[in-house]
């Protein structure tokens, strides 16, 4: 079938709840064996509950799929390597890494602490680097691999409600840059690296969407985001890399960056500095 993932093995970090759970379930439905990696932490990254990942594995197995729970803490490179090793030990290979794990948080510049910033960066950014790093040699050896990262509009506009001030947006901006860099590194090896900016109703953004989404008639089921991730992980998207897609309610947009000559700021600079030197 189109977008089939039969025979593939996927690692989904933060796969126990919300969007990650939707990713794990749909990838399994498309035929992939799935490592559901989730420590079962609270929104700020603290705490542990192994039953969170185990419950998703039970759902997949009940539907006839193959899955295993993993409690590796991907906020360290060692934890990311452990999660990839879990896939290799149980299923013998790794084909897809979905970097979905994330923690919310942040504060105004006057209030942010090094501890809080470090925790946010560790899970959101280091976690994405570490899992990709661990999977990369296996991707290169088999001349195929898929990495799908998770970014956020908050990386571009911290005025979005729930943006969290300094911290979350910065971490997601780092993942955005990582996506572009890894895509270039993987081109010659059959590895694609893309990112999705999700719009979905989860416990992380419950307060933000609880009132506005129903009024706007928005269907923010995470499955709409999962469909994009499953497509990017499939051979149907083998020629797609270095791209960032916003997915929400079945609607899609692509983010692109560009330099512009004709802007108000450039005009002011030219007037003040005498144009190009």
C-alpha positions, -999 to 999 in steps of 0.1 A, spaced: 0 0 0 10 36 -4 33 47 25 38 12 36 64 8 64 64 -30 64 97 -44 75 109 -11 89 118 -4 125 109 29 141 120 46 173 96 72 186 108 93 215 81 107 238 59 80 223 37 74 253 13 103 251 -2 128 228 14 133 194 41 107 201 14 81 209 -3 89 176 30 85 158 37 51 173 2 38 166 1 49 130 36 38 122 27 4 136 -5 4 116 15 10 84 36 -20 92 66 -8 112 79 -24 144 80 4 169 102 12 199 80 33 222 105 54 241 91 74 270 102 78 306 66 89 316 78 123 328 57 153 338 55 183 315 86 198 330 106 166 324 106 155 360 93 121 373 92 86 358 63 63 350 71 32 328 34 23 324 30 52 300 51 36 272 39 1 282 2 11 276 10 22 240 28 -10 233 -2 -30 246 -24 -11 222 -1 -18 193 2 -55 201 -36 -58 206 -40 -46 171 -16 -72 157 15 -50 155 50 -53 169 63 -30 196 85 -28 227 86 -2 255 118 16 263 125 38 293 158 54 281 163 90 291 171 106 258 182 139 274 217 125 273 237 110 244 240 78 264 203 76 267 197 82 230 222 54 222 204 31 247 171 37 229 186 29 195 203 -2 210 169 -13 222 157 -13 186 187 -33 174 185 -59 202 148 -65 198 142 -60 161 177 -63 146 177 -29 128 167 7 129 152 26 100 133 55 114 139 79 142 110 102 152 124 128 177 91 138 194 101 139 231 100 174 245 94 194 276 77 227 280 89 256 301 109 287 301 107 321 316 114 358 310 151 366 308 151 380 343 138 348 357 152 320 337 176 297 355 205 277 342 189 245 355 156 251 338 172 261 305 195 231 307 166 207 312 147 222 283 177 221 259 187 186 271 153 169 262 143 190 232 177 195 215 203 171 229 177 143 227 173 149 190 210 151 184 218 120 205 193 96 189 202 107 154 239 103 162 233 68 175 213 57 145 234 74 119 261 47 114 233 21 109 215 44 84 248 48 65 255 11 64 222 2 50 221 33 26 187 43 40 174 62 70 147 85 81 148 112 108 118 133 115 123 160 141 97 180 160 99 218 159 75 246 168 62 279 155 73 292 188 109 290 174 99 318 151 74 337 171 77 336 209 46 358 212 24 328 204 3 320 234 21 294 255 55 303 240 70 301 274 95 329 271 132 321 270 138 283 266 113 263 247 114 284 215 152 285 216 154 247 219 131 242 190 150 267 169 181 246 175 163 215 164 152 234 133 188 242 124 198 206 132 173 194 107 188 215 79 224 205 88 216 168 91 197 168 58 228 180 40 250 154 58 227 126 48 221 134 12 249 112 -1 239 83 21 202 78 14 193 94 47 165 120 48 160 144 76 128 165 79 109 182 106 72 187 115 58 216 134 26 202 149 -7 218 157 -26 193 179 -45 191 211 -23 175 238 -17 179 275 12 202 267 -10 229 251 -43 221 267 -46 255 283 -39 273 250 -63 253 228 -91 244 252 -112 275 245 -100 286 211 -100 253 191 -137 244 195 -148 279 187 -127 279 155 -141 245 145 -106 230 145 -100 193 145 -67 191 163 -65 153 166 -28 144 167 -34 117 140 -33 145 114 3 152 124 11 115 126 0 111 89 26 136 79 53 119 99 44 85 85 46 98 50 80 114 56 92 81 70 81 62 39 97 56 5 71 79 -10 91 107 4 126 94 -5 134 126 -24 122 149 4 149 162 28 157 193 47 120 204 48 99 217 76 61 212 75 34 226 97 6 201 101 -27 209 119 -62 196 114 -54 180 81 -40 213 67 -3 216 57 21 245 52 58 245 45 82 268 62 109 283 40 136 309 47 146 336 23 167 368 21 149 399 8 165 430 -7 135 452 -7 125 457 29 122 487 51 152 478 71 175 473 41 163 507 27 172 523 60 206 506 61 214 517 25 204 552 33 225 553 65 255 534 53 256 543 16 245 510 2 267 480 -6 304 486 1 
